[in-house]
Each structure stands twice: as structure tokens, then as C-alpha cells.
Amino acid sequence: MPNDNKPGTVIQRTWWRIRDLYHELKPCRFSVIVALIAWPVFVSVAQGTEILRSVGEGTAIGGWELLRIFVFFSALMLWAITSWYAARVLLYFDFPAQRGVARSKFAETHVPRILGIMPILIVGWGFVVAARSYDPTATAHRWLLGFAVLCIVLAIVFYLLVALRRRFLGAMRTQQVRHASQLEPGTIIGLGVMALVAIALFIAFTVASVSIAQRLGAGSILFLAAASWVVFGGFFVFLGSRWQFPVITVVVLLALLFSLWNDNHLIRLVPRQEVKRADVLASFQKWYDLIEKNYGADKMHPLYIVATEGGGIRAAYWTAIVLGALQDANPNFAPHLFAISGVSGGSLGAAAFDALLAEPTTASLKFKDKAHAILGQDFLSPALASMFYPDLVQRFIPFPIPYFDRGRSLEMGWEKAWRDTMGNDRFAQSFVDLWKPNPDSREWMPALFLNGTSVEKGNRIITSNLRLTNIFLDADDAADKLSNRRLDATKNACHIPLSTAAHMSARFTFVSPAGRFPDGSHIVDGGYFENSGATTAYEIATRIKDWCAFKKITNVDVKVIMISNDPRKPPIGPAKPQPELPGPKHTKSLLVQGQFMGELTAPLYALLNTRNARGTYAQKAIGREQRRFKAGVVEAPPDSEAAELKTRDIVYFKLRDTKVPLPLGWMLSAAAARTIREQINQDDEVVQNQSAAKEVLANLPPARPSP
């Protein structure tokens, strides 16, 4: 009996109508699901907002490209068309489970149209949110608001075209069908074209994920992925409804089952070489002998250790800019730089700087400019292309296919950026090659300590050219996990590409997967343990200072350079927690806060915020240790001496918030990159980067004039 004729109360009748409407519209649920997923991605998630910002600003390398803007909106319209068309076609069918359900012609007509304009309106609102993060006087603010208006116009035009299409195309099918063969040829062709486009994108992003993805851009890739999900999700809905079998549930259960065997995120290896790894003390002795030989035995020699914190591309770019600017100002900086301890993006910046030092023609090399050219490229698009196409398909295959790994695409993006800029494959070559002696190599190359986190144990896994000893408390040597533990410890090394070495520390949440070692254990971003790199730097500095005291070496002055990239981070000099910095708050804070379901979310928020708190603690601890060492006393000086941290023993480089938000993902906009570069020479009430650079350079021997 139809619900309209059944006796019942108003509430019952209303519920019956809602239930019938749900069953009637259930076939087009994938269009709804994808739109609901897209809403927080473009409105609430920082990396989604950054993608829209890049549309308003252009990328750091290449600027504001009209072609990419055209592709962006074309892909958005393809998603809109797919969302509408898939819903419309599925509502043509008279599935067995729907027979006897009261149908609403109004809903069948207008719901697909609403689903068609939802993607456009979601992105339009995302543009509004992105514009709010800028100062109103910024050019990008106006462009983003303009794109938001364009989205509204496109949504209106799209709705009108769909509503009025019958007038232009003539009478179209209005009756329902029970079999796919009863669909009109035009409908079948349209669905076939959509499926072929999705398959073609899968092949393209599998074969050439970096080059094709960078041409399309991250936003276009997300839209194309959404369209593909709607197409294939709708196909599974059709099969399940036609067969009256839970196809989607079975597919999800198979994916969960296959996850036991299909982990394809293997850490890439390169052929093993004969190497002999020194430890920190042996490396220090080599450094000391070279410094005495080249700069005189009767002089005080500064020894610099860098601790650079994590923060995605912002950290990578800022780290390379700071170190590159110091090297450009005085080539004697690198010979006095003993080691760099990096986390996440900071490790990528450190690896890029060391790789530049390994180039044979560094005398004429502009380090800061090369760092900009390499790290200003779009690394997010290749990762997303692999994430939503080959690596997503991998979840439904019972055996691993390493070629589908999205982490591999990110590494290849870094390799391509280096190759396009420098004309060689150093970033794709072995990590140990940076320190391999050859006629063109430097006498001294700074050591790298790239900090990752163990999934199984939660402790540090450090990727380094030096052998880890017991001075690194509760830390695993990546070389031991990568190679055969039966080898002598001095012969173990990290035989992996340089790009993979950087990625070992920079396995960003979700965008980069956990890397799998040959023994089946996993490594994730170093920021999960602590995000500053100061813990490892502290252990290196303490060991060298203790050794100098034991050997009565009095002409080595150990100094620490800390590179921070979080514009919202309070000063770390004073011991007590400090209030937020003055000025604008355009960059999203790394701290996670919220009131919704506090009893459930409070532990999660605490865990997420702990990683940054541990980093700040480590930075303050190394600062106190430096002051104690300089004072020649056992106990640290009182907190009133915190002002000393601004000079001499600890040198800080940091970023401040400006009119332009500074992103955290793997892509820099043009304005963000320019803002970061400009801050290297800035001194104000928040940052003292120019003074910090002068402090470092003042301790170095004068640069020799060019011949």
C-alpha cells in the first residue's frame, strides 16, 4: 500500500516520505559522498586552502599561469558534469529494491542538478575562506574573491543550461528503464567517455606522475579524482542495486583484507658501495685537523651545528634559503659547519644545501638562488596524482606494486626539480655519494642527521652518513635497518637515493605514507617524536664539548644555529611559555584546538600538540646547555640571562607572520616564497634574522677575494 494511503500520524507520514525519498535517491549517493568529502578539504583543511591560494597567486616557479587556471576550472566543470550526469542516469533505473516506493518527480529532476552545482559552490566558498587568510590589501585577496564570484556565475549558468537543455536538444527520455541496454546510445557513449577519461588519467599518472601532474596542478588533480570516484562509485552502486548484492561493502572488506599483504611503500634502495662510516668523534677529529691546517692552529675556530625544524615545504625552503644566504655571504661557512640535524621539511632543505655544496663549481654558485629554483617547484601535485590514482587502486590489489607508491612520486618530484635546475641526477643518486672522495669534491662536507620516527617503537630513526653510537639515546641507525646487521657497524651505510634519505624524515601525515624497511618495520615523519631537530643536535654538541674538555682542545667554539619556520611560534629564549607573537595571524597555527566532543577529542588534541611542545622543550634545553658550557659551571645560569640566547652561543633564524599566509604542504605560492626570501634580511620586534646572520658571519674567517 502506498504510504499516502496508509493511516498514520503526521509524524509517521512525514517519516515515511523521508524514507521513500531516501530510497529513491540512494542510487546517486556517490555524488553526495564525494561532495561531502570535498567540503572540509577545501574549506577546513589547510592544504586544500593552500591549493586554492596558489590559484590566486601562482606557484613560486612559473608564476600565475593562465593555462593552469583554465585547466583548473575545466576540471572543476568536469566534476560538476559528472556529478550531475551520474546521478541523473542512475535515477533512470527502476531497481528491484525501489519498486513500490513512492517517487517524487520533482526530486528526480532537481536533485541531480543540485548535485551538479555543489562542487562549484564548495570551491567558491573555499576561495572565500582562502581570501580571508590574506590582508585585504594583498593582490591575491582580490583575485581569490574574484574567483569566488566566478564560481557563483558558473553554478548559475550550469544550472540553467541543464534545466533548459531539453529546449535545445529536443525531447529526451523521461521513463524509467530496468536494464542498461535500454539506455539511449548518447547516454551510453557519455558514460563510456567518462570511464575512458578516468582510465586514461590512471595510466598517465602511473607512467609519468611528475611531469603530467605538475602541468595540471594540484587543484585540477583533486577535481579529476572526484569525477573519477563518482563514475566508478556509481558503477558499483549500479551493480549492487541491479544484483541486490552489497558490492561496495564487499569491495571495502576486500581492501581491508588485502591491507595485510599489499603494503607497497618500500624504502627505495640503490646498489651497495664499499664505505667506511666514521662516528661523531672520528668525524670531529677529521674536521679539526682540516680546520687547523687551513685556518691556523693558533686561532679560535667556530664549529656550527644546525637544528632545523619540520614544517613541509615552508621548512625546506626556509632552511635552504638561510644556509644558502650564509654560504653566499662567506664561503668559509661550509668548512665550519659540522652537522645539520633536520626534521621533516627541514631535512629536505638540509639535503638540498649539502647537495649544492657537493657540486664541483660552487665558487660561482649562488646558493640562495639555486635553493629557490629547486624547492620553489610544485611537489604536491605528483603526490596527489599518485595518491588518488595508482596508490588508491593498490588498496584493492592483494599484492604490492612498488611502482604505485605515492611516496615514490614525491621523491621523483624532488629529483626532477634538482635535475631541471642543476642538470644532473645527484638527488637520484646514492646518499653516500655526497661524501665520496673525488678530485672535484670538497675537503669537508657537513654531516646530515635526518630524524624520522619508528611506527613500531615510537623512538627516533636517524638517517646519517655517520655511524650512530650510544651518545644518541634510544635512537635507531637507519643504516642498520636498511642493510644486513651481520655486517661490521662501520661498513653499514644508507644505500638509498638522496631523495629517499630526505623523505625518511619527511613522511608527512597521509600525503606521504609510512616507509617500510626490509624487516617489515616502518618509519614516519620525524616530527612525531619531536619537531625541532634539537634533541639530536644537543647530543652531538654535548659529545663534542665533552671530548674537547677531555682532550684539552681549547680553540673550538661550539655554536648552534636553530632554524624555526612556524610564524605563530612564541619566542623560545625564556624558560617559561610565552604569549602569542604580535602582528597578523594569517598563517594557520600548528596547534590543534576545539570544543566539539571534548571528552573524546581532548586526548587526540593533546597527542597532536605534544610533538611541537617536545620540540620547543628540546630547543630550550640545548640553549640552557650552551649557556652552562660557556659559563664554565655545572648549573645553568638563571632565567634572567635568557637574553644572552639571542647572540653568541645560540643563533636563531625564524619566520614571522605577514600579509601572506605561509603554507605547510608541499607547494609554495609565488607570494609566500617571496615573503620567506625577504625575511632573511629582516630585523624587527619579532624576528632578528639579519642580526643572526651577522653574528654567524662575524665568527668566520674573512672570505678570500675572488681571483
N, C-alpha and C positions, 0 to 999 in steps of 0.2 A: 504494500500500500504506500503510495507517495506520501511523503511527510506532510504535505499541505493538507491532506485529507485525514490525517491521524489526529485523534483527540489529544490534547495536552495543554499545559500552561504556556504562557507567553515565553517564559524562560526556556521551557523544553523545546518549543518550536524554534526559538532563536538558535539554540544549540544544534538542533537538527539541521538547520540551514547552514550554519557554520561548518558542521561536519560534512555535509554534502558538497559544500563549496571546496573544502579541503581535498576531498577525494576526487573532485572534478579537476582541480588544478594541480594535483600531486604529480602528474607526469612532467610538468615543467619546473620541478623543484631544483634542478641543477642550475638553471639561470638565476634562481633566487639564492642558492647556496654560494655561488661564485660572487654575486654582488655583495652578500653579507660578509664574505671574507675580505673583499676589496675595500669595504668601508673603513675598517680600522687601519688597513695597510696604508691608505692614502691620507687618512685624517688623523690618526693617532700614533702610528709607528714612525720613529724618527727617520729611518732610512727611506721609507716611502715618501715622506715630506721632502727629503733631500733630492730625490729623483725629480720631483716637480720643481724644486728650486733650480736645478740645472737647466730646466726648460726655459726659465725666466732669465738665467744668467749666461748660459752657455757653459761648456766644460773648460777646465783650466788650460787644456791644449786644444786649440781649434776654435774656441770662442762660440759665438751664437750662430749656429748654422741653420739656415732656412730649410735646407733639405731634411735635417733631422726633425725640425718642428713639423714639417709636412708629414713625414713618416709617423711621427708621434700621434697626430690627430687622425691620420688614416687608419692606424692600428686601433685607435680608440673607437672609431666608427665601425670597424670590422667586428670588434667585440660587441658593440651595440646591435649591429645587424644580426650577428649570430645568436645573441641572447633572445632577441625578438623572434627570429625565424625558427629556432629550435623549439621554443615554447609553442609557437603557432602550429607547427607541423605535428607535434606530439598531441596537441588538443584536437587534431583531426580524427585521431583514432578512437574507436569505440572498444576499449579494452574490456575483457571479461569482468574484472573486478568492479568496473564502473557501471555496468548495466543495472538499471533500476534506480540509479542515483539521479535525483532532480538536478537538471543542468541549467546554468544561467548563461544565456546568450550574451548578456552584457559583459559578464566576467570573461568569457571565452574571447570576446572581441578586444576588450581594453587591457586585460592583464598582460598579455604578451607585449603590447605597445608600451605599457609602463615598465616592464622588464627591459625593454629596448632602450629607454631613455635613462634608466637608473645608472648604468656605467658612466654616462656623460655627466650626470648631475653629481655623482660621487666624486669624480675627478675635478669637476668645477668647484665643489666645496673644498677639496684638497688644495686647490690653488689659493683659495681664500685663507685657509689655515697657514699655508706656506708664506703668503704675503704678510701675515701678522707677525712673523718672526723677524721682519726687517724694519728698520727705521723708515717712517713714511717718506722721507726724502730720498731714499735709495731708488735707483732706476729700476732694479729688479722688482721692487714693491709694485710699481705701476704696471710693469709687464705681467706680473702674476695676476693682478686684479683684472687686467685686460683679457688674459686667457680664461679667467673665471667667467667673464661676461660672454666670451666666445662660446664656452661650453653651454651656457644657457640658451644662446641663439641656436646652436647646433641641436640641442634637445628639442626645442620648439619646431625647428624645421623638420627634424627626423619624425616627430610625432605626426605632423601634418602630412608629410609625404606618405607615411604608412597608412594613415587614415583615409587619404584621398587617392590611394593607388588604384582602387577599383575603377575610378572615373577615367584614369589614363590607360589602364591595361585591359579594361573590359570586365565582363562577368568572370568571377573566379569561384572555385569550389567552396561550397558552404556546408554540404552534407558530410557526415562522418564516414570513415572507412574502417574496415576490420583487418585489412592486410596491406602490407607495403606495396604490393603490386597494383593496388587500386589508386595509389597516388598519381597525380598528373606528372608527365615527363619533366616539366620545368622544375617541379619540386624535387624530384629525384636527382636531377642534374645539379641543382643548388646544394643539396646535401652532400653529393659526391664531391663537388668542388671544395666545400668546407673541409671535408675529411682529407682530401688530397693536399690542401694547404697545410693542415696540421702535420701530416706525414712528411711533407717536404721540409717543414721547419725542423722536425726531429732529425732528419738526415743532415740538414745544413748545420745545425748546432752540434751534431755529433762529429762531423767531419772537420768543420772549421769554426769552432765555437768562438774563438777570439776575434778574428777579423770580421766575420759577419755580425756578431753581436755588437761590437763597437760601432759599426756603421749604423745599426738600427737604434741603439741607445737602450738604456735600462727600462724606461717607461714603455716604449714600444714592445719590448720583450714581455713585460708583465701583461699588457693588453692582449698580445697574441696568445700567451699562455692561457689567459682567462677564456678566450674564444675557443681554444683547443679543448679545454676542460668541459666547456658547455657542450661541444659537439660530441665528444666521446662519452661524457657523462649521460647525455641524452640518449645515446645509442644503448648504453647499459640499462637505462630506465625502460626503453622500448622493449629490449629483450626480456627484462624481468616482468614487465606488465603483460607482454604477449604470452610468455610461457607460464605466468603465475608462479614464478620461482625467484627467490631473493638473490639475484645475480650480483648486485652491488655488495651485499653482505658477504657473499662467498668470496668476491674479489678482495675485500678488505681483510677477511680472515686469512686468505692465502698470502697476502702481503705480510701480515703479522707472522705467519708460519715461516715464510721464506727469509724473514729477517734473521733467522738463526744461522743461515748459511750464505747470505748474499752481500756481506759487508765488502764493498768494492773500494773502500777508501784506504788502500795500501799506501804506505810511505814509499815514494819512488826511490830506487837505488840506481847507482852508476857502478861501472866496473871498479873493483878494488885496486888500490895502488899500495905500493910499499911506502909506508910512512913510519915515522917515529915521533910520537907525541910527547912533548915535554909537559911538566906540570907547571903551576904558577911560579914556584921558586926558581926552577931552571930557566923559565922564560924571563923572569925578572933579572936573573944574572946575565943573560944574553943582552937584554935591554941596557943594563947598567954598563956592561963592557963597551957597547956601541956608543952610548952617550959619553962616557969618559974619553973614548977615542976621538969622537967627532967634535965634542964641545968643550973638552978640557977637564982635567982631573981635579983642578983646584977651584971649581965653581959649584954653586948650588944648582941642582937640576930639578925642575918640577916634573913630577910624574902624575899624569892625569888619568883618572878613571871616570868614565861616563856611565851614569844610570839614566836611562830614558824610558819613560812610562808608556803604557799602552793607550790606544785611542784610535785604532783604524788608520785610515789614510791621513787623517789630521796629524797623528803621531808620527807616521812615516815621513810625511812631507816636512814637518817642523824639525824633526831630528836631523834629516839630511841638510836642510837649509842652515841650521845652526852650525853643524860641524863643517859644512861646506864653506860658510862665511868665514869661520875661523881659519880654515886652511887657505882660503883665498887671501886673507889678510896677512898671514905669515906661514910659509911652507914648513917652518920648523914646528908647527903644531903636531903634525902626524908623528914625527920621531919621538915626541914627548907624550904621546897618547898610548898608554899601556893596554887598556882594555875598555870594551864597551859592553855593559850589561843591559840588554833590551828585553822588553815585553811587548808582545802583540805587534801593533804597527810600528812601535819604536824599534823592534828588531828588524823590520823591513828597511827602515831608514838607515839603521846601522850597517846592514848588509850592503845597501846601495853605496854608502860612503866608503866602506872598505873596498868594494869592487872598483870604485873610481880611483882609489889610491893604488890599486894593482895595475892600472893602465900604464903602458910604457911611456906615454908623452904627458905626464902630469905637470911638467914645468909650465906649459902654456894652457893647461886645462882650467876652465872656470868651474869650480866645483859646484857653486850655488846654482849657476845656470843649468848645468847638466842635471843636477838633482831635480830642478823644476821640470825639465823636459822629460825625465824618466818617470817621476812619481806624480806628475800632473795629469796623467792619462786616465782613461776610464777603465777601471778594473772590476767594477760592479757588474757591467753588462755580461762579460763572459761567464762570471759565476752564476748569474741568474739564468742565463741561457741553458747552461748545463743542469742547473738545479731543477728547472721546470720541464725539461725535455729528457735527455738521456738518463740523468740520475733519477728522475721520477719514474721512468719506465723500469729502471733497475730494481725498484722496490717490488715489482711484480714478476721478477725473474728469479728462479730458485738458486742460481749460481752467480758468483761475482764476475762482473766485466769491468776491469780497472779503467778501461778507456772511457767509461761513462762517468767517472768520478768528477764531481764539480770542483773539488779541491785542486785537481789536476788542471782544470781550465783557468783557475785563478793564478796558479803558478805559471802557466804558459802565457798569461796576460802580462805578468811581470817580465818574463823572458823576452816577449815581443817588444815591450817598452824599452828594455835595455838594447836589444838588437837594432831597433829603429833609430835610437839615439846615438849609440856608440859604434855600430857597425860590426859587432862581434857577438859571440854567444857565451860570454862569460857567466851570465846568470843561469844558463842552462848547463854549464859545466860543473865539475865536481867542487863541492865546498872546500875540500882540502887544497885545491889548485891555487887559492888565494895566497897560501903561504909556501908554495913550492918554489924553491930557488931556481932562478934562471937569469940569463945575462941582463934582462931588462927589468928585473924585479927590484924592489926596494930592499935596503938592508934590514929595515924593520917594518913589520905590518902589525897594527894593533890587533889584539886578540878579540874574538867575539864570544860572548856568553849569551845565548838566546834562550830565554826561560819559557818553558812550557809547563803544563800541569798533567800529572798522571790521573787518568779516569779511575783506575782500579785502586790506587793508594792515596790520591789527593796531594802528594808531595811534588816537588819540582823535578822536571826532567830538563837537563841543561844540554843544549847543543853547542859544542865549542871545539875549537881547534886544539885546545889544551886539555890535558888529562885531569879529570876531577879526582881530588884526594879527599881525605877526611876533614879538610877545612870547610868544605861545603856540607853543612849539616843536613842530613836526611834528604839528600838530592841524588837522583839517578843520573848517570852519564848516558846520554843518548847513544854514544858510540857502542857501549856495552849492549844496549837493547837492539841496535841495528846489526851488529856483527856477532861472530861466534865468540862466546865468552871463554872458550878454551884457549884463545889467543892470549899472548902476553899483553898486559894492560897498556904498555907503551906502543904496541902495534895496532891496537884498536883505533879506528877513526870513523868519522861520519862520512861514509862514502855515499853521498846523496847530492843532487843538484843544489846549487846555491839558493835557487828559488825555493826548493823544498826545505832547506835549512831555515830560511826566514819564516816559512809557513808553519814549521814545527812550533813556533812560538805564537803565531798569529792566526790560530784556528778560531776565528770569530764565531760567536753564537749563531747556529743554524745556517748562516750563509756559508761558512766553512765547516765541513764535518770533522769529527774526531778522526785522527790519523791512526792507522793500525800498524803496529810493529810486527816483524816476522813471528814473534812468540804469541801473538794474539792480543796483547795488551794495547792500550790506546793512549793518545796524547791529545790534549785540547789547549786552548788559549792559556798563556801564562798568567793572564790577569785573574784567573780563578783562584790562584794561590795568593798572589799579591801583585798589584798593577804598576809598581814603580820601578822595578829592577834594582831597588836599593838594597835588598837583602843580599843578593849575590855580590853587588859592588862593595857592600860592607865587609863581607867575608874576604874578598880579595885585598881590600885596603888594610884590614887588620892583620892579615898574614904577612903582607909586605912590610908593614911598620914593625911588627914583632921581629921579623927576620933582620931588618936593618938595625934594630936595637941589639939583637944577638951578635951580629957581625960587626957592630960598631961602625956602620955606614952612616955618616952624619951629613952627607951632602945630597940627600934625596928628600925632596919635599913632596909628600903625597897629597894630592888635591883631588877633590871630587866635583865633577860637573853634573848637576841634575837638570834634566830637560823634562819639563812638565807641559802638557798640551791642553789641560782642562781649563777653559776660561772661567768656569764657575767655582774653581777650587780656591778656598781661602788660603792665606799665607801659611807656610809650614814651618817658618822660623820659630815662633813661640811654642812652648811646650803645650799650652792649653789650646783646646779647639777655638777657632776664631769665627767671627760672624762672616756672612757673605760679603764679597767684594762690592765696592760702589760701582755705579755705572749701569749700562744697559744689561738686560738679561735675555738676549736674543738666542744664544746657544743653549740647547737643551741640557739640563743638568744630568750628570751620570747617576745621581741619587734617585732611588725609586721610592715614591710615596703614594699613599692613597688611603681612603677611609672605607671603601666598599668591602664588605665581608671581612672586617678587620681581624676577627679571630682566626680566620683561615689564611689570610694573606700576610699577616704580621711576620710569621716565621720566614716566609719566602722573601719579603722585603728585607728582613734582617740579613739573610744569607747573601742576597744580591749586593747590599750596601757594604757588607763586611770586606769584600775584596778591595774596594777603594780605601776603606779605613785602614786595612793592613798595609797598603802602600804608603799612606801618609805616616803611619807609625814607623815604618822602615826608614823613610826619609828623615824623620825627626831623630831616630836612633843613630843613624850614621852622622848626622850633624852634631849630635852630642858627643859621639866618639871622637870626631875630628877635633872638637874643642878641647876634650880631655887630653888627647895626644899632644896638641900644640902647647897646652898649659904645662905639660910635664907632670901631671898629677894623676892620682888614681881615680878620684871622684870628679864628676863633671862640674863645671862652673855653674853658678845659679842661673835661673831663667832670665835674670836681668841682663845677662850678657848675650841674649839671643840676637841682639842687633849685629853682633860680630859675624853672624852667619851670612850676612849679605855680601861679605867680601872675604878674601884671603883663602880660608880653608874649604869652604863650600861655595860654589858658584851656581846660581840659579838662572835658568832661562825658562820663561813661561809665556803663555798667551793670555791676552785679556779679551773680554767681550767688546765688540764694536757694533757698527750698524749692520754688519753682515754676520749671520749665524755660521759657525764653523762646524762642518759635518763630521760625523763619526764613522761613516760607512767606508766604502772602497771607491769613492769618486769625489773629486773636488770640483766645485764650480769655479769659474774664472774669478769672480769677485772674492771668494773665500781664499783661493790661492794667493791672490794679490795682497789681501789683508794679512795673511800669515807672513809673506815675504817682508812686508813693510815693518812688521813688529820686531824684526831682528835689530833695527836701529832705534828702537823706541825706549824712552825713559819717561815715566810719569808716576803717579801715586800708586799704580797697581803693578806695573812691570818695570824692571830696570835692566833690560836686555843689553842696551848699549854699554852701560857701566859694567855689566858682567863680561861682555866681550873684551872690553878694555882691560879688565882685571886678568883675564886669561892671557891676553897678548902681552901684557906688561911683564909677565913672569918668563916669557920665552926669549931666547936669544934673538937679536935682530935678524930679519930676513936678509939674505945676501942679495945684492943688486943683480938684476938680470944682465947677462953678458950682451 
